[in-house]
Amino acid sequence: MALLLVVLVAVAALSAFSPSMADSAAGPTEVESYTVQPGQTLWTYAQMVTPEGGDVNQSVEELVELNHLEGTSLEVGQRILVPVEEPDD
């Protein structure tokens, strides 16, 4: 029983730091989990994933939806999911 508990804790710890998949209307999206640091906002994360020339406001809306947020405010220490940028071909 103790071994099972150790394995479950190890799996949980590893999954917290590795990309995972989130389902969306367009299909699964690879995401990374971030812990909000002082001074970071949803806009900060939206800028990270908005393509050059893209609409950061749209990215903010997508992050709100992806994370099931009630608004755009974040708390220090909160964990949020952010889509992984796909490299240009």
C-alpha positions in Angstrom: 0.0 0.0 0.0 2.8 2.4 0.9 4.5 1.6 -2.5 1.3 2.5 -4.3 1.1 5.8 -2.5 4.8 6.6 -3.4 4.1 5.8 -7.0 1.0 7.9 -7.2 2.8 10.9 -5.6 5.7 10.5 -8.1 3.3 10.4 -11.0 1.5 13.5 -9.8 4.7 15.4 -9.3 6.0 14.5 -12.8 2.7 15.4 -14.4 2.7 18.9 -12.8 5.9 19.8 -14.7 5.3 18.2 -18.1 3.1 19.3 -21.0 -0.3 17.7 -21.1 -3.3 17.8 -23.4 -6.5 19.8 -23.1 -9.6 19.2 -25.1 -11.1 22.1 -27.1 -13.6 22.4 -29.9 -10.7 22.1 -32.4 -9.4 19.0 -30.8 -6.8 18.3 -28.1 -4.3 21.1 -27.5 -0.9 20.6 -25.9 -0.6 22.8 -22.7 1.9 23.7 -20.1 1.0 24.4 -16.5 2.4 27.6 -14.9 2.3 28.9 -11.3 1.5 32.6 -11.3 4.3 34.7 -10.0 4.1 38.3 -8.5 3.6 40.8 -11.3 2.3 38.3 -13.8 -1.2 38.8 -15.4 -3.4 36.9 -17.8 -2.2 39.4 -20.4 1.4 38.3 -19.7 0.5 34.7 -20.6 -1.6 35.7 -23.5 1.3 37.6 -25.0 3.4 34.5 -24.8 1.0 32.5 -27.0 -0.2 35.2 -29.4 1.4 34.9 -32.8 3.1 38.0 -34.1 0.4 40.4 -35.4 -2.3 38.4 -33.6 -4.9 39.7 -31.2 -3.8 39.4 -27.6 -7.4 40.1 -26.4 -8.5 36.9 -28.2 -5.7 35.0 -26.5 -6.9 36.3 -23.1 -10.4 35.1 -23.9 -9.1 31.7 -24.8 -7.1 31.4 -21.6 -10.1 32.4 -19.6 -12.1 29.6 -21.3 -9.3 27.0 -21.1 -8.9 27.6 -17.3 -12.6 28.0 -16.6 -11.9 31.4 -15.0 -14.7 33.8 -14.0 -12.7 36.8 -15.0 -9.2 37.9 -16.0 -7.7 38.3 -12.5 -5.0 35.9 -11.3 -3.7 35.2 -7.8 0.0 34.7 -7.0 0.5 30.9 -6.6 -2.5 30.1 -8.8 -1.8 27.4 -11.5 -3.0 28.0 -15.0 -2.8 26.1 -18.3 -1.3 27.8 -21.3 -1.2 26.4 -24.8 2.2 25.4 -26.1 3.3 27.5 -29.0 3.6 25.3 -32.1 6.9 26.0 -34.1 6.5 27.5 -37.5 7.2 25.1 -40.4 
